[in-house]
Amino acid sequence: MVPLDIPAPSFGRLVRDREAAPAAPAAPQPAEAMAAAPPAPVVAALPPQQRQKAELRALCLARIDPASVAALPQEALFAEVERMIAEIADQQRIGLSAREQREVAAELVDDMLGLGPLAPLLEDETVTDIMVNGPFRVFIEQSGKLTLSGVRFRDGVHLAGIAQRIAAQIGRRIDESSPMVDARLPDGSRVNIIFPPLSLLGPCLSIRKFAKRKIDFQQMVTNGSITPQMARILEIASRARLNIIISGGTGSGKTTMLNALSRLIDPTERIVTCEDAAELQLQQPHVIPLETRPPNLEGRGEVTQRDLVKNALRMRPDRIILGECRGPEAFDMLQAMNTGHDGSMSTIHANTTRDAVTRIENMVLMGQTSLPARAIRQQIVSAVDIILQIERMRDGVRRCTQITEVVGLEGEVVVLNDIFQWEYEGEDPGGKLRGRYKVSRARPGFAPRLAYYGLERSWFAALEEDAP
């Protein structure tokens, strides 16, 4: 730990040095420090207490030496900033309490080393999504509902500095020449950033947080996402190494379901994951995570998901997990499922399990235009065993609405059998939706595989359980 009683000259700039050389050009400030000083008109328009905080923040930034900041750990930096703020407040007769001075110190440290105003939202476990629409409007999702938070950035430059720091953490860049980027935070949260001129509101961020506590099937049953009967069926499907596709809309919980399913994979299996932005949280000891790479400034060096899937086939995987299938890599995914990599999984965007089959067919055609439709459908029914449909409903609950078996091909039509299908029945006085699951107890086409793993009786016993 660095001692906290660091002499002031080693941390702040000396006033006499600036007075001795008034003609010398000012040293270039980092984007974070430059963004921290608000324009005078904005300060003048603030309420008295906020105006005092803004003035104190600006005076403190004027005395901070960026080189010293980079050399200090966060705890020591906070102590030095807090000491400096107390000193400036006393000298300038700024009437802020000790608690308010600590708040200013925390904001400054977050701006210099962290994510600024977003830090409290990232620490709040009840917040699942953060949507920054320019510097002055930040929406959050709690319990499946969107609300406008009280968080604000000082201006667009302040927000841009935070966004650029997020991208730089994983070696990517975001600016007007490269105005879109997918990134991730150190805790695994997924971030999408878009800059002007594409965004007319200024820099916009979309952060998908992941719970620090891992969500398993038991937690999903408690949340009402699935029933105990469905949890048992999905557990058997994962242990029997069935190929599973998870379908749903944006923010419906596809990745959460994929993480829960992956917890049931045998720890002795070798798993290779392929993702655009790494967000899967697999707990097995033998996991190889792969991540795509965007092109460089010259437009070269791009590595797509399709490249990763092709390479994964050469890595002797037991299972391949594709974080999200959205393009021609669907063909390689089906090839992997059909060539001995049983138990592979992926997620796609679709509204129903029937639409999911059509979407897979369309994505295959994006890369293999010469294939006839029947050949593609035959490939799908041979590769995919089960499709799960996840939906975020209007009461805020993310529910698994369908568990569908891909039965086979009759003529030109892919035959599906809904093992579970949620049927809406009404709404209770508290606004929560009521419904029941319709269960099909037909013998599945993958029954021989269940028997091979000794799980056939368990499957039919689970289907015979009384659904709530």
Backbone torsions as a table, in degrees:
resi	resn	phi	psi	omega
1	MET	NA	131.8	177.8
2	VAL	-74.5	133.8	179.0
3	PRO	-56.7	143.4	-177.2
4	LEU	-84.5	-16.0	-178.6
5	ASP	-89.8	58.0	179.0
6	ILE	-77.8	133.0	179.8
7	PRO	-58.5	145.5	-176.2
8	ALA	-57.2	-40.6	-178.8
9	PRO	-60.5	-26.5	-179.3
10	SER	-78.4	-12.5	-177.6
11	PHE	-115.5	-48.5	-180.0
12	GLY	-98.7	164.3	177.1
13	ARG	-79.9	143.6	178.0
14	LEU	-80.7	131.9	-179.3
15	VAL	-64.7	-39.0	-177.5
16	ARG	-64.8	-28.3	177.5
17	ASP	-66.2	-37.2	-179.8
18	ARG	-72.8	-34.6	-179.4
19	GLU	-72.0	-32.3	-177.7
20	ALA	-70.7	-26.0	-178.0
21	ALA	-131.9	70.1	-176.8
22	PRO	-68.9	-23.7	-176.4
23	ALA	-85.6	-10.2	-177.3
24	ALA	-70.1	139.9	178.7
25	PRO	-66.7	145.2	-179.5
26	ALA	-67.8	142.2	178.1
27	ALA	-65.6	141.9	179.8
28	PRO	-62.6	133.5	180.0
29	GLN	-94.2	149.1	174.3
30	PRO	-66.4	158.9	-176.8
31	ALA	-57.4	-35.0	-177.2
32	GLU	-66.4	-43.3	-178.5
33	ALA	-69.7	-39.9	178.9
34	MET	-64.1	-36.9	-178.5
35	ALA	-73.4	-19.0	-173.0
36	ALA	-76.3	-24.3	-178.5
37	ALA	-84.8	110.2	-177.0
38	PRO	-75.7	153.6	178.2
39	PRO	-63.6	149.7	-178.0
40	ALA	-58.5	-42.3	-179.9
41	PRO	-60.0	-36.0	179.4
42	VAL	-66.6	-43.1	179.8
43	VAL	-61.3	-43.0	-178.2
44	ALA	-63.8	-28.8	-177.0
45	ALA	-84.6	-7.8	-176.8
46	LEU	-79.1	157.3	172.0
47	PRO	-60.3	158.7	-174.1
48	PRO	-53.2	-45.9	-176.6
49	GLN	-65.7	-43.4	178.9
50	GLN	-68.4	-33.0	177.5
51	ARG	-65.3	-39.5	177.4
52	GLN	-64.4	-40.6	177.5
53	LYS	-63.0	-41.6	-179.5
54	ALA	-64.9	-41.3	178.7
55	GLU	-64.6	-42.7	179.5
56	LEU	-63.7	-40.6	178.8
57	ARG	-62.8	-43.5	-178.8
58	ALA	-66.2	-40.7	179.0
59	LEU	-65.8	-38.5	178.9
60	CYS	-65.9	-44.1	179.8
61	LEU	-62.2	-33.2	-179.7
62	ALA	-66.7	-22.7	-178.2
63	ARG	-99.9	-8.2	-176.4
64	ILE	-83.0	133.8	176.4
65	ASP	-94.1	115.1	-177.2
66	PRO	-55.9	-35.8	-179.4
67	ALA	-64.7	-38.1	178.7
68	SER	-69.4	-35.5	179.3
69	VAL	-61.4	-42.9	-177.2
70	ALA	-64.9	-24.8	-175.7
71	ALA	-89.1	-8.7	-174.4
72	LEU	-100.4	141.4	169.3
73	PRO	-70.8	164.2	-172.6
74	GLN	-61.0	-40.6	-177.8
75	GLU	-64.2	-44.8	179.9
76	ALA	-67.3	-37.5	179.0
77	LEU	-63.6	-42.5	179.5
78	PHE	-61.5	-42.6	-179.7
79	ALA	-63.2	-41.5	-180.0
80	GLU	-68.0	-41.9	178.7
81	VAL	-64.5	-41.8	178.7
82	GLU	-62.3	-41.7	178.1
83	ARG	-64.2	-42.3	-179.2
84	MET	-65.5	-39.7	180.0
85	ILE	-64.5	-42.4	178.4
86	ALA	-61.9	-39.3	179.7
87	GLU	-66.4	-45.5	-179.4
88	ILE	-66.5	-41.6	179.5
89	ALA	-60.5	-36.3	178.9
90	ASP	-71.9	-41.4	-179.1
91	GLN	-67.5	-40.1	-174.9
92	GLN	-92.7	2.4	-179.4
93	ARG	57.4	44.6	177.7
94	ILE	-90.9	117.7	-171.8
95	GLY	-84.5	73.5	175.7
96	LEU	-117.1	140.8	178.9
97	SER	-70.9	168.7	178.8
98	ALA	-61.6	-37.6	178.6
99	ARG	-64.5	-42.4	179.5
100	GLU	-67.8	-34.4	176.5
101	GLN	-66.7	-38.1	176.5
102	ARG	-64.7	-36.4	177.2
103	GLU	-62.6	-42.9	178.4
104	VAL	-63.4	-41.3	179.2
105	ALA	-62.9	-43.0	179.5
106	ALA	-63.8	-40.3	179.1
107	GLU	-63.0	-41.8	-179.5
108	LEU	-65.6	-44.1	-179.7
109	VAL	-65.0	-40.2	177.1
110	ASP	-62.7	-38.0	178.7
111	ASP	-66.8	-36.7	-175.5
112	MET	-81.9	-36.0	-174.9
113	LEU	-118.7	-24.1	-173.7
114	GLY	-111.6	-142.0	-176.3
115	LEU	-114.3	25.2	172.7
116	GLY	59.8	-132.4	-177.2
117	PRO	-63.0	-16.7	-179.0
118	LEU	-77.7	-16.3	-174.6
119	ALA	-56.4	-47.1	179.5
120	PRO	-62.9	-34.7	179.3
121	LEU	-69.0	-36.4	179.1
122	LEU	-70.2	-28.5	178.8
123	GLU	-81.5	-19.8	-178.8
124	ASP	-79.0	112.4	-175.6
125	GLU	-72.3	-14.2	178.5
126	THR	-79.9	-14.3	179.8
127	VAL	-90.2	124.2	-178.8
128	THR	-105.9	-26.2	178.6
129	ASP	-137.8	142.2	175.5
130	ILE	-125.9	124.5	-178.3
131	MET	-123.5	112.5	-177.5
132	VAL	-99.6	110.1	179.3
133	ASN	-102.4	77.3	-175.1
134	GLY	79.7	-180.0	-172.2
135	PRO	-72.9	-17.5	-170.2
136	PHE	-114.9	1.4	-179.9
137	ARG	-135.4	114.6	-179.7
138	VAL	-124.9	114.9	178.4
139	PHE	-98.3	149.2	177.1
140	ILE	-132.0	156.2	174.6
141	GLU	-112.5	126.3	175.6
142	GLN	-133.1	128.0	-178.8
143	SER	55.9	35.4	177.4
144	GLY	80.2	3.8	-177.9
145	LYS	-116.0	139.0	178.5
146	LEU	-89.8	133.9	177.0
147	THR	-138.8	155.1	176.7
148	LEU	-86.7	123.0	-178.9
149	SER	-86.9	172.4	177.9
150	GLY	-91.8	7.4	-177.9
151	VAL	-77.1	135.7	178.2
152	ARG	-140.7	148.9	169.8
153	PHE	-95.0	160.3	-177.8
154	ARG	-69.0	-38.4	179.1
155	ASP	-167.2	-178.2	-178.3
156	GLY	-66.0	-32.4	179.6
157	VAL	-66.8	-39.6	177.2
158	HIS	-60.9	-47.1	179.4
159	LEU	-64.0	-41.8	-179.8
160	ALA	-62.0	-38.0	178.9
161	GLY	-63.4	-41.1	177.9
162	ILE	-64.8	-43.9	-179.4
163	ALA	-62.9	-41.3	-179.8
164	GLN	-66.6	-34.1	177.4
165	ARG	-66.5	-39.5	178.6
166	ILE	-61.2	-46.3	-179.2
167	ALA	-65.8	-38.3	-177.1
168	ALA	-66.7	-26.1	-178.6
169	GLN	-62.2	-27.7	179.3
170	ILE	-113.8	20.4	173.8
171	GLY	76.4	25.2	177.7
172	ARG	-117.5	166.7	-176.8
173	ARG	-126.1	152.5	178.2
174	ILE	-142.5	120.6	176.7
175	ASP	-162.0	-169.5	-175.8
176	GLU	-67.5	-28.5	179.0
177	SER	-80.7	-22.6	176.2
178	SER	-134.7	77.3	-164.7
179	PRO	-85.2	5.2	178.6
180	MET	-133.6	141.0	177.9
181	VAL	-156.5	144.1	169.2
182	ASP	-105.6	129.1	-176.8
183	ALA	-138.8	-175.7	176.3
184	ARG	-146.0	154.2	176.8
185	LEU	-90.8	165.4	179.9
186	PRO	-56.9	-28.0	179.8
187	ASP	-83.9	2.1	178.7
188	GLY	97.3	-6.7	179.3
189	SER	-61.7	141.4	-176.9
190	ARG	-90.6	138.4	-176.8
191	VAL	-130.1	133.7	169.1
192	ASN	-118.2	132.2	-177.9
193	ILE	-126.0	136.2	175.1
194	ILE	-135.4	134.4	-174.1
195	PHE	-112.4	161.7	167.3
196	PRO	-60.5	152.0	7.9
197	PRO	-84.6	-0.4	-179.7
198	LEU	-71.8	-36.0	177.4
199	SER	-98.2	123.7	-178.0
200	LEU	-83.7	-9.7	179.5
201	LEU	-93.6	-1.6	-169.9
202	GLY	100.1	-170.4	179.4
203	PRO	-58.7	135.5	178.7
204	CYS	-127.8	136.0	-179.8
205	LEU	-123.0	143.4	172.4
206	SER	-128.1	116.5	-175.8
207	ILE	-115.3	120.8	174.3
208	ARG	-100.7	107.3	-178.1
209	LYS	-82.1	154.2	174.4
210	PHE	-121.0	134.9	-175.3
211	ALA	-61.3	138.8	176.2
212	LYS	-64.5	-31.6	177.3
213	ARG	-90.3	123.9	-177.4
214	LYS	-66.4	134.5	-178.7
215	ILE	-94.1	123.0	177.2
216	ASP	-112.3	-175.8	-177.7
217	PHE	-63.5	-33.8	179.3
218	GLN	-62.7	-41.5	177.6
219	GLN	-66.9	-37.2	177.9
220	MET	-64.3	-38.2	176.8
221	VAL	-63.5	-42.7	178.4
222	THR	-62.1	-38.5	-179.1
223	ASN	-76.2	-11.3	-177.5
224	GLY	85.5	12.1	-179.6
225	SER	-74.4	-36.8	177.7
226	ILE	-140.9	168.4	176.3
227	THR	-99.0	162.1	176.3
228	PRO	-56.9	-34.7	178.3
229	GLN	-63.6	-44.0	178.6
230	MET	-66.8	-38.2	178.9
231	ALA	-59.9	-41.0	179.5
232	ARG	-66.3	-41.1	179.0
233	ILE	-63.4	-43.7	-179.3
234	LEU	-67.9	-34.8	176.7
235	GLU	-63.0	-43.1	178.4
236	ILE	-64.9	-41.9	-179.7
237	ALA	-60.7	-39.8	-180.0
238	SER	-70.3	-41.5	-178.5
239	ARG	-70.7	-27.8	177.8
240	ALA	-84.6	4.3	176.6
241	ARG	58.3	46.1	172.9
242	LEU	-80.0	145.9	175.9
243	ASN	-79.5	125.0	-170.5
244	ILE	-124.5	133.7	172.1
245	ILE	-111.9	131.2	177.5
246	ILE	-107.8	120.1	-175.1
247	SER	-113.6	149.6	177.7
248	GLY	169.1	174.6	178.6
249	GLY	-85.5	-179.6	178.8
250	THR	-64.5	130.7	177.6
251	GLY	73.0	17.8	-177.5
252	SER	-85.2	-14.2	179.2
253	GLY	107.7	23.7	-178.3
254	LYS	-64.6	-46.6	-178.3
255	THR	-66.7	-35.9	177.3
256	THR	-62.5	-43.1	177.8
257	MET	-64.8	-40.5	179.2
258	LEU	-63.0	-40.9	176.9
259	ASN	-63.4	-40.9	179.7
260	ALA	-64.8	-42.1	178.0
261	LEU	-64.0	-38.7	-177.0
262	SER	-66.9	-22.6	179.1
263	ARG	-65.6	-17.7	-178.4
264	LEU	-93.2	-1.0	179.8
265	ILE	-72.7	140.0	-179.7
266	ASP	-60.5	132.6	-177.6
267	PRO	-65.0	-13.1	179.1
268	THR	-84.0	-7.9	-177.0
269	GLU	-83.5	146.5	176.0
270	ARG	-92.6	122.5	-175.3
271	ILE	-118.0	132.8	173.7
272	VAL	-117.1	125.2	179.2
273	THR	-108.2	143.1	178.7
274	CYS	-126.2	122.8	-175.8
275	GLU	-144.3	156.0	171.8
276	ASP	-72.4	-49.5	174.0
277	ALA	-130.6	119.2	-172.7
278	ALA	-59.5	119.6	179.4
279	GLU	-140.1	-8.2	177.4
280	LEU	-70.4	146.4	-176.6
281	GLN	-124.2	66.8	-179.2
282	LEU	-78.5	140.5	-174.5
283	GLN	-102.8	-2.8	-177.9
284	GLN	-70.4	153.6	-177.5
285	PRO	-75.8	-18.4	-173.8
286	HIS	-116.9	69.9	-178.4
287	VAL	-120.6	131.2	176.6
288	ILE	-113.3	101.1	179.0
289	PRO	-84.0	130.5	176.5
290	LEU	-117.5	145.0	-177.2
291	GLU	-135.3	140.4	180.0
292	THR	-67.6	165.7	178.3
293	ARG	-132.7	131.5	178.8
294	PRO	-77.1	165.1	178.3
295	PRO	-68.1	156.3	177.8
296	ASN	-83.3	-170.5	-176.5
297	LEU	-62.3	-27.8	179.7
298	GLU	-86.6	0.9	-180.0
299	GLY	81.8	14.7	-178.9
300	ARG	-115.8	166.4	174.5
301	GLY	88.1	6.6	-178.7
302	GLU	-70.3	137.9	174.2
303	VAL	-123.3	115.8	-175.6
304	THR	-92.5	171.2	176.6
305	GLN	-62.6	-34.0	179.3
306	ARG	-63.5	-39.8	176.3
307	ASP	-62.2	-40.6	-179.1
308	LEU	-66.1	-41.8	-179.3
309	VAL	-64.7	-42.0	177.9
310	LYS	-61.1	-42.0	179.7
311	ASN	-69.4	-35.2	-179.4
312	ALA	-61.6	-32.4	179.5
313	LEU	-64.1	-21.6	-179.7
314	ARG	-94.2	3.7	-175.0
315	MET	-102.5	15.3	178.8
316	ARG	53.8	54.3	178.4
317	PRO	-82.8	148.2	167.6
318	ASP	-82.0	-38.6	176.4
319	ARG	-136.6	147.2	172.2
320	ILE	-117.1	127.6	179.4
321	ILE	-115.9	118.3	-179.8
322	LEU	-99.2	115.4	-174.9
323	GLY	-53.8	-49.0	177.2
324	GLU	-152.9	126.2	179.9
325	CYS	-97.4	119.7	-175.8
326	ARG	-138.5	8.0	-176.2
327	GLY	-157.5	-152.1	-175.6
328	PRO	-65.0	-11.0	175.8
329	GLU	-64.5	-10.9	176.7
330	ALA	-59.1	-37.1	179.6
331	PHE	-63.5	-44.4	180.0
332	ASP	-68.5	-32.8	176.3
333	MET	-63.2	-45.4	178.1
334	LEU	-63.9	-38.6	177.9
335	GLN	-60.8	-41.8	-179.6
336	ALA	-64.9	-42.6	-179.8
337	MET	-65.3	-27.4	-177.0
338	ASN	-92.9	-0.1	-174.4
339	THR	-125.0	42.1	171.1
340	GLY	94.3	1.6	179.0
341	HIS	-100.0	61.0	-178.2
342	ASP	-65.1	149.6	-179.6
343	GLY	86.4	9.6	178.0
344	SER	-73.3	154.7	-175.2
345	MET	-140.6	157.9	175.9
346	SER	-161.0	167.3	174.6
347	THR	-122.0	149.8	175.5
348	ILE	-142.0	164.7	176.4
349	HIS	-96.0	120.0	176.1
350	ALA	-163.5	160.0	-175.5
351	ASN	-90.3	-28.3	178.9
352	THR	-141.9	168.6	177.5
353	THR	-66.6	-33.0	176.0
354	ARG	-65.0	-43.1	177.0
355	ASP	-64.3	-31.1	179.7
356	ALA	-62.8	-40.7	178.1
357	VAL	-63.2	-44.6	179.4
358	THR	-62.8	-39.5	-178.7
359	ARG	-67.5	-39.0	176.5
360	ILE	-61.0	-42.4	178.8
361	GLU	-61.0	-43.0	179.9
362	ASN	-65.8	-38.5	-179.8
363	MET	-68.3	-36.0	175.9
364	VAL	-62.2	-40.8	-179.7
365	LEU	-65.7	-22.3	177.8
366	MET	-63.4	-28.5	-179.1
367	GLY	-114.1	-15.4	-177.5
368	GLN	-132.1	71.2	-173.4
369	THR	-67.7	-20.0	-175.7
370	SER	-85.8	-10.0	-178.1
371	LEU	-73.8	135.5	175.1
372	PRO	-71.4	154.0	-175.8
373	ALA	-60.2	-39.9	-177.8
374	ARG	-63.9	-38.8	179.1
375	ALA	-64.2	-38.9	178.8
376	ILE	-66.2	-44.9	-179.7
377	ARG	-64.6	-36.5	176.7
378	GLN	-63.9	-38.3	176.9
379	GLN	-64.2	-40.4	-178.9
380	ILE	-64.7	-48.3	-176.0
381	VAL	-69.5	-25.9	176.9
382	SER	-76.6	-30.5	-173.3
383	ALA	-91.4	-44.6	-170.4
384	VAL	-94.3	130.7	177.9
385	ASP	-98.5	-45.5	-174.1
386	ILE	-137.0	142.2	172.6
387	ILE	-121.2	128.0	174.7
388	LEU	-101.6	138.7	176.0
389	GLN	-113.2	121.3	179.9
390	ILE	-110.7	139.2	-178.5
391	GLU	-140.2	135.2	172.7
392	ARG	-91.7	112.2	-172.8
393	MET	-91.3	171.5	-171.7
394	ARG	-71.5	-11.5	174.3
395	ASP	-89.3	5.7	177.0
396	GLY	90.2	-7.7	-178.0
397	VAL	-86.8	135.0	174.3
398	ARG	-92.9	114.0	-174.6
399	ARG	-116.3	147.0	168.6
400	CYS	-84.3	108.3	-173.7
401	THR	-92.5	-20.0	179.6
402	GLN	-147.2	138.6	164.1
403	ILE	-122.8	112.1	-168.8
404	THR	-120.5	133.8	173.9
405	GLU	-90.1	136.2	172.7
406	VAL	-88.5	105.4	-169.6
407	VAL	-79.5	-51.6	-176.3
408	GLY	170.5	-161.3	-176.6
409	LEU	-124.0	125.1	174.9
410	GLU	-116.8	107.2	-174.4
411	GLY	67.1	-117.1	179.1
412	GLU	-107.4	7.0	-173.2
413	VAL	-108.9	131.5	174.4
414	VAL	-79.8	123.5	-177.8
415	VAL	-90.2	129.0	179.2
416	LEU	-120.5	150.4	175.9
417	ASN	-129.3	117.1	179.3
418	ASP	-77.6	106.1	177.1
419	ILE	-69.7	-42.7	173.5
420	PHE	-131.1	137.5	175.0
421	GLN	-142.7	124.0	-178.4
422	TRP	-79.7	131.7	179.6
423	GLU	-119.1	126.3	-178.3
424	TYR	-70.8	134.9	179.6
425	GLU	-120.0	-22.9	-179.0
426	GLY	159.6	-162.4	-175.9
427	GLU	-140.7	134.9	-179.2
428	ASP	-83.7	170.6	-177.7
429	PRO	-59.3	-24.7	180.0
430	GLY	-83.0	1.0	178.7
431	GLY	89.6	3.6	179.1
432	LYS	-86.5	136.3	-177.9
433	LEU	-73.8	143.3	176.0
434	ARG	-112.3	142.9	178.6
435	GLY	-168.1	178.3	179.3
436	ARG	-140.7	159.3	179.5
437	TYR	-100.4	127.9	172.8
438	LYS	-87.5	126.1	-172.4
439	VAL	-112.0	132.5	174.2
440	SER	-103.1	127.3	-178.6
441	ARG	-105.1	21.8	178.4
442	ALA	-66.6	150.4	179.5
443	ARG	-68.5	123.8	-177.2
444	PRO	-75.9	157.9	178.6
445	GLY	-68.2	-21.3	179.7
446	PHE	-95.1	20.4	177.7
447	ALA	-55.8	-40.4	177.0
448	PRO	-57.9	-35.8	177.9
449	ARG	-68.3	-40.5	176.3
450	LEU	-59.3	-42.8	179.4
451	ALA	-64.6	-37.6	-179.8
452	TYR	-60.1	-36.6	179.4
453	TYR	-93.3	5.2	178.5
454	GLY	71.8	29.1	-174.7
455	LEU	-118.8	6.9	-176.5
456	GLU	-64.6	-46.5	179.8
457	ARG	-64.2	-38.8	178.7
458	SER	-62.4	-37.4	179.8
459	TRP	-62.6	-50.9	-177.2
460	PHE	-70.9	-31.1	176.1
461	ALA	-65.2	-39.0	179.1
462	ALA	-66.3	-37.0	179.2
463	LEU	-68.9	-26.0	-179.0
464	GLU	-82.1	-10.0	178.1
465	GLU	-63.8	150.1	179.4
466	ASP	-75.8	119.5	177.4
467	ALA	-76.3	143.5	179.3
468	PRO	-70.1	NA	NA
